[in-house]
Amino acid sequence: MPPQKLDIVDNTLHQRLQDFYEWLEKNKTKAVSSESDSAERFFLSRKLLKEYFGNENRTKQIYQAVCGSPLVIDFDDFLNDWVCVFALLLSLGHGNAIPHFISNHLYDSKHPFQERPSQFPFSPLDDEFWSMYQKAQWLFFPLELKKNHHRQRVPEARVLPIIKKESIGRGGSSKIYRIERNPATHKTYVVKEYLPGEAEEYYEAEIEGHSLTRSSGAIVSCYGSFRQDTPRGPALSLILEYADAGTLEEYFQAKSQPSTRTNMIAFWENLQQLALALSDLHTNYLPQLEQDKPRDVLLG
């Protein structure tokens, strides 16, 4: 049966949906705009949605009220696989379409959609359903920045879940920013953005270098990489561990020389790890880099 926009007549359901709409407005987070796009963008974390719909009794009541039948799949499966789709449909007044999405396996993990899937429901009473759905989906499906998940291709409309962004450096082919991407923890990362059309070789070489040296404790971790379409061309980015302890030069200036045998051994072992890792990067992956100086080496 094609989805029809919900006509709310039940007072309890009406209040449940009003509570959800209010919660949605309160908890959506504004993302930082990029230099090439000043439009306001918002996102909602999957973690928050799972917490909200994790109230099994409330969620099943809403499901039954909008669909006219009880939830027939396991609740944990519903929460893990369909929570974002369900929230998106409710926000559009099409919550009763969720059984169609479930039966046609249009999981959260298959989103977002750039093209209309063949299994997407057709509604003769609402010919704008697909266009509304496609436009609204970005709020519920921001880019997931997963560790060691490289070369993700990101549509221009997809939201990068970055809430703070501060420039901390610039090279010939890239810009470096300190960012926060989690409104709950405010954990800090670094994003290195390669300039569109200028640095494909550097971007690929750095991904390769990080992937092959990630077991080294001497090199900052790379959490992932992606390319996003922009009006100026593809923007290439790496998400890196934030090295917040200053430079190696500042460390040498601030710290006394190790005086005990244990401290001297630890100092030289750590310096050796750094030297070997840098040598490996220069020799095998990033030979185009200039000679490293203590002021160019950031410590975490």
Secondary structure, DSSP 4 states (H G I P E B T S, - for coil): ----------HHHHHHHHHHHHHHHHH-EEEPPBTTB-S-EEE--HHHHHHHHT-HHHHHHHHHHHHSS---S-HHHHHHHHHHHHHHHHHTT-GGGHHHHHHTT--GGGPPPSS--TTS---TT-TTHHHHHHHHHHHH-PPP--TTEEEEEE-TTSPP--SEEEEEEE-SSEEEEEEE--TTT--EEEEEEEPTTT-HHHHHHHHHHHHHHTT-TTS--EEEEEEE--TTS-EEEEEEE---S-BHHHHHHHSPPP-SHHHHHHHHHHHHHHHHHHHHIIIII-TTSPPP-GGG-B--
